Amino acid sequence: MRRSHGQKSLEPLLRRRRPEDVLAVEEPQPVQPVEMEHTGQAYLLHEFHEAITKGITPATTCQDNLNSLRMVFGAIASFEQQAPVAITRRRLG
């Protein structure tokens, strides 16, 4: 692999790595799921009902979905252009 001028190789650092230099990782522990009164579509409908009747902001809003779409469209544009793209808050559609 060719290095550009001024770029240092990581090879000497990798060769010097000792087992005691590596952080210990604990074994994953099982986590019990939280029991929920409503799940799936029933959860979303309950959230919608609470928002309408009590004026409570739901866990996710349409703005969250629009932001997700912006990210998806940005990823597609980045792939097509083979370059990073800015994700803006312009109108979708």
N, C-alpha and C positions, 0 to 999 in steps of 0.2 A: 504494500500500500504506500503510495507516494504522499508525503506530507508537504504542505505549502510552507514557504519560507517563514520561519519563526514559530511554527507549530511544534509543540513538544510531543514526544511519544509517551503513551501511557504504559508501555511495556515494562519499563523498570519498576514502576509502582506495582504492577500486577505480579511480577516475579517476587517482590519483597513481602507479599501478603502472607501472614502467618495465621494459623487457626485461631490464636488468641486475639487477633485483631478484628475478627468477624463478630458482629453482634449476635448474641444468643436470641433465638426466636422461640417463644413458648408455643406449645401445642395448642391448636384452636380448641376452644371449649364450646360445647353445644349450648345454644340459646333457645329457651322455650318461647314459642310464639305467644303474643299477647292476645287474649280473648277479646274479640270486638263484638259489639251488639249488632252492627250492620257490616256486611262485606260486599264486595263487588258492586254491581249496579244498585243494589239496595242502599249501600253506603253513599253513593253519589246522589241518589234521589233524596235520601235523608238530609244530606248536606244542603241540597238545593232547597228543600222545604224549610230547613232552619234559617237559611239566608233570607228567604222570602218572608216568613212569618215572624222572625225575631230580629231581622236586620243584622245577622251575624255573617261576617265574611267567611265564605267556605274555604276549605283547605287549599283548593286550587281554583283559579279563576280563569276566565277566557283569556286574560292577558298572559297567563302562564302558557296557555296553549299557543297563542300567537308567538310568544318568545321561542317556544319549541320549534314552530314552523320556520321562524327566521334562522335558527341554527341549522335545521335540515337543509333549507334552501342555500344557506351559506356554505355548507359542506359540499353540496352538489356543485355550486359555482366554483369553489376552490378546486375540486377535482377536475372540472372541465377546463379551468384556466391553468391548472398545475401550479397554483400560487396561493398564498394566503389572501383572504378577502375580508373586508370590514363588514360586520353585521350591524346594520342600522335599524332604526325604528321607523323606517318608511312604511307607507301603507302596503298591505299585501293585496294582491289581486289585480 
